[in-house]
Amino acid sequence: MKHVNADNQPEIVKEFLLSLNLDDDGSIIECGGKLIHVTQPNNAKVIADIQSGYDEMLDGKGRAFGEADASIRSELGFTPRDS
């Protein structure tokens, strides 16, 4: 997994990253149609709402949010989350 330390980036990059205003609802950052970062929500109700929508979208055949999160992290080359 590649670790990018924003402290070592140009000031304009740091300002942009700080302007993203990521919060506890979780965020997905895309660039050029590719997923480049995912933050998982910390709010249990938000996670339940996402799972419900995900299940509905796939007609009840959706994966658990944690499983989907693990798959996305793996595809992006990130290590699994600590439980």
C-alpha positions in Angstrom: 0.0 0.0 0.0 1.3 3.4 -0.9 1.2 6.0 1.9 1.0 9.6 0.8 2.0 12.1 3.4 0.2 15.3 2.6 2.6 17.2 4.8 5.2 16.6 2.1 3.0 17.9 -0.8 3.0 21.4 -2.2 0.9 24.0 -0.2 -1.8 24.0 -2.9 -2.3 20.3 -2.6 -2.6 20.5 1.2 -5.1 23.4 0.8 -7.2 21.3 -1.6 -7.2 18.2 0.6 -8.2 20.2 3.6 -11.0 21.8 1.6 -12.7 18.5 0.9 -14.5 18.7 4.3 -14.6 14.9 4.9 -16.9 14.0 7.8 -18.4 11.2 9.8 -21.0 10.4 7.0 -18.1 8.9 4.9 -16.8 10.0 1.6 -15.8 8.7 -1.8 -13.3 10.6 -3.9 -13.1 9.9 -7.6 -10.7 11.2 -10.3 -10.9 10.3 -13.9 -13.7 7.8 -13.2 -11.5 5.9 -10.8 -12.1 5.5 -7.1 -9.1 7.0 -5.3 -10.2 7.2 -1.7 -13.1 5.9 0.4 -13.8 6.8 4.1 -16.3 4.6 5.9 -19.0 6.4 7.9 -18.6 6.2 11.7 -22.4 6.6 12.3 -24.2 3.2 12.7 -27.5 4.7 11.3 -25.7 6.0 8.2 -24.1 2.6 7.7 -27.5 0.9 8.0 -29.1 3.3 5.5 -26.3 2.7 3.0 -26.7 -1.1 3.5 -30.4 -0.8 3.0 -30.0 1.2 -0.2 -27.3 -1.1 -1.5 -29.5 -4.2 -0.9 -32.5 -2.5 -2.5 -30.4 -1.5 -5.5 -29.2 -5.1 -6.0 -32.7 -6.5 -5.3 -31.6 -8.0 -2.0 -28.5 -9.6 -3.4 -26.1 -7.0 -2.0 -23.1 -7.7 0.1 -22.7 -6.5 3.6 -21.3 -3.0 3.8 -18.1 -4.3 5.6 -17.6 -6.9 2.8 -18.0 -4.3 0.1 -15.7 -2.0 1.9 -13.1 -4.7 2.2 -13.4 -5.5 -1.5 -13.0 -1.9 -2.5 -10.0 -1.5 -0.1 -8.4 -4.6 -1.6 -9.0 -3.4 -5.2 -7.3 -0.1 -4.3 -4.4 -1.9 -2.7 -5.2 -0.9 0.9 -4.8 -3.2 3.9 -7.9 -4.5 5.6 -9.4 -2.4 8.3 -8.8 -3.4 11.9 -12.0 -4.7 13.5 
